[in-house]
Amino acid sequence: MKLGNFEVISLYENKFRIDGGALFGVIPKKIWAKLMPPDENNFITLEIHPLLIKTGEHNIIVDLGLGDALSDKMKKIYGVESPSHLTKSLEDAGISLEEVDIVIFSHLHADHSLGGLKLGDDGNMVKLFPNAKYYAHRYELDDALNPNERNAATYLIDLLRHYDEIQGIQNDGKIIDGIAVYLTGGHTRGHLLILVQSEGETLIYPGDIFPTRHHLKPAYIGAVDSYPIDSLYKKKGIINECLKGDYYIAFDHDPDIRIGKLKEKDGNIFAESVE
Ligand SMILES: [Zn+2]
């Protein structure tokens, strides 16, 4: 879609699965299963939607998905059944791998960070975007490179190390004209929201603060969030800003709505697709 002078495209990287309880936290299964029916093993299938922003001068991707470098064991854990579609999805958007010059990671969990890596024919790891500069919050880099027992399964440090030059963002604010990042915390300590603005129009990519539209309800917070109460307050603030400013919102994992706008009816917040 057009956003002012920019073109913004929600890409499709792959599908993966996650335990329904992990995705909905304290919400009883009886309630969430009506919104996202699980399979017989309690898994819900999510999509991965990196965001491409074409400014005319720069081609920026926010998050990269799971990629093709996972071990067979990890592929099984994540329920990955097909190769990454990222290259094809970029091709469809008219962008070559060489033309991507900026990658911003909302955070470094495997389903957001590893899509820029692939195993070369010689068995060495290759970076998909040879001309890209990579950014993540410095807290995120610290935590990903020093995982604890609770998050080690999702910060795949041996793979992440192949991005040898991710720049640690110190402060909120501008990456380039029209693209800024804000520390949300919540899902992870260094989780970022990405704000895209052109000609008075605004789109936010809130990453895993709102993985799906069902997470617009304040208490719907995944058990995978490291700081759930921070997520709660951030969510309410972001929803207010979106409604006030009539912002577009890009969902990173929603199987049905990729880019939408928020509406309020009888005190309930919901998203309407704009694509
Ligand atoms: Zn995620």
Residues whose N, C-alpha, C, O or C-beta is under 5 A from the ligand:
A	BS01	ZN	D111 D208
